[in-house]
């Protein structure tokens, strides 16, 4: 099956109708197939204990992956607005320079401490890259770089949303299968008890 990029309309249908049978996750998150025949499922795995062990392991992996992606998504949700504000500030500084005016701005020193600065005739800005590194860019380069980071972050967010929906579907399938295996085991034990 070919992997296709998923658009927003498809994502909405995934949340309401589930993923199609031929869907293959582009990031290789495996599908846990729904077990139609629980006795055959248990037998194929060598018994109830082995089947439950396999299901619990898959369940644990899905949950871990879900927590990881949720944390990444939350981080990106904070980062994207910051990037947009930075683009707006660079555009403002550029427009002030082109108009030949000085810019009066407030900037964050620490926590809730702000300071006022007067920026006159700035040809460039320094962008914080992290790891105690700041790099100087001209206005246009900074805008291009930041806009690219915003696009990448939004694309990554869309992938994470798709993966989270996929994980939720597989978590539910795993939970249902675990419950069905338990119920099958209880019924088999009752049958064995009644025969005695």
Secondary structure as the mmCIF struct_conf table of DSSP 4:
data_model
#
loop_
_struct_conf.conf_type_id
_struct_conf.id
_struct_conf.beg_label_comp_id
_struct_conf.beg_label_asym_id
_struct_conf.beg_label_seq_id
_struct_conf.end_label_comp_id
_struct_conf.end_label_asym_id
_struct_conf.end_label_seq_id
HELX_RH_AL_P HELX_RH_AL_P1 UNK A 8 UNK A 17
TURN_TY1_P TURN_TY1_P1 UNK A 21 UNK A 22
TURN_TY1_P TURN_TY1_P2 UNK A 26 UNK A 27
HELX_LH_PP_P HELX_LH_PP_P1 UNK A 29 UNK A 31
BEND BEND1 UNK A 36 UNK A 36
HELX_RH_AL_P HELX_RH_AL_P2 UNK A 38 UNK A 44
TURN_TY1_P TURN_TY1_P3 UNK A 45 UNK A 46
BEND BEND2 UNK A 47 UNK A 47
HELX_RH_AL_P HELX_RH_AL_P3 UNK A 48 UNK A 98
TURN_TY1_P TURN_TY1_P4 UNK A 99 UNK A 100
STRN STRN1 UNK A 103 UNK A 110
TURN_TY1_P TURN_TY1_P5 UNK A 111 UNK A 112
STRN STRN2 UNK A 113 UNK A 119
BEND BEND3 UNK A 121 UNK A 121
STRN STRN3 UNK A 124 UNK A 130
TURN_TY1_P TURN_TY1_P6 UNK A 131 UNK A 132
STRN STRN4 UNK A 133 UNK A 138
HELX_RH_AL_P HELX_RH_AL_P4 UNK A 139 UNK A 195
#
